Every structure is written in structure tokens, then in C-alpha cells.
């Protein structure tokens, strides 16, 4: 508020506008710096989340392919879904299925 008190009755409107413009420019610079910092932080956060998502997606694909291979092995020589279920139960009790 110092800049308002400094002006007296004989100051021109042009000098008041100039000072006000300078103060607005300072606020503009501060706003731009804070916005750039915030965008940088959000960008790093999103890059981290995307990396985690890609790794999780890769892991899920790997697990699905392993499960498909195991299921194909279990369903060999089975004539019906009932036979497949019995085969799964039998192998589950034997701890035959290895997922890794």
C-alpha cells in the first residue's frame, strides 16, 4: 500500500496508471512462475503414474498368457467342461499348477 500513499493530489493519472501497470506486471510474472511450476509437478506425477500403469499392464498380460498356457495343458484330452473342471480340481489338490 506504500505506492498508494506516495501519491498526492498533484500526481497525474498517467503516473498512477504506470505504477499500477508495474504492479500488475509483477503479479503476472509471479503467476506465470507458479503456473509453470505447477504444470511441471503435474507432468512428473503423470509420467510416474503412466510408468506404473504400463508395468501393471505388462504384468497382467504375462499372467494371462501363463494362465492360458496352463488352461490349455489342463484341457488336453478333455471331452467336456465337466472333465476340465475335474482336471483342475485334481491338479489343484496336487499343487500341480505353477504360475510363475
N, C-alpha and C positions, 0 to 999 in steps of 0.2 A: 503494500500500500504506500510505500515511500514515493513512488512515481506520481501518485495522485496528489499527495500533499505538496510536492515540489512546485506544482503549477499554481500560478496566481492568476488574478483577473486579466493581466496584460499578455498572457501567452496566447498564441494563435491556435486555431483549431488544427492547422496543419502540423504543428509540433506535437499536439496531443495524439493525432492520428498516427504520426510517425512512431511515437513511443508505444502506442497500443499495438501497432503492427509489429514492432520489435518483440514485444512480449508474446504476441501470438506466434511469431516465428520460433521463439524459444520453446513454447509448448508444442509446436508442430514437430520440432526436432526430437523432443523427449518422447512424444507419441510414436514417431517413426522408429526410434531405437527400441522402445518397449515392444512394439508390434513385431519388429524383426526378431527380437529375442524370443518372443512367444512362438512365432512361426518356426524358428529353429528348434525349440524344445519339442513342439508338437511333431515336427518332422522326424526327429530322433526317436520319439516314443512310437510313432507309427512304423518306422523301419524295424524297431525291436519286435513289435507285435507281428509284423509280416514275417520276420525270420522265424519266430516261434510257430506261427501258423504253417509255414512251409515245412518245418521239421515235423510237426504233428501230422500233417497230411502225408508226408513221406512214410512215417511210421505206420499210419493206418493202411496205406497201400501195401506195405510189406507184410503186415499181419494178415490182411485179406488174401494176399497171394499164398501165404503159408497155409491159411485155413482152407483155401480152395484145393491145394495140393493134398492136404490131409483128408479132406472130404472125398476127393477122387480115389484116394487109396482105400478109404473105408467103403466106398460104394462099388468097388470092383466085385464082380461075380454076385451082385445082389439083384434079385429079380423084382423086388418091390420096395416101397418106402419102409414097410414094416421090417424087412431084412436089414435095411440100412440102420434103422433105429436100434435094432438088437445088436448090430455090429458095433455101433457107437457105445452102447451101454456096456457091452462086453469089454471093449478096449479101454473104456473109462475106468472100469474096475481093475483092469490090469495095469493102469497108468502107462498105457502104450503110446498115447498121443503126446508127442513132443512139439511144443510150439516155441521155437527159438531159431 
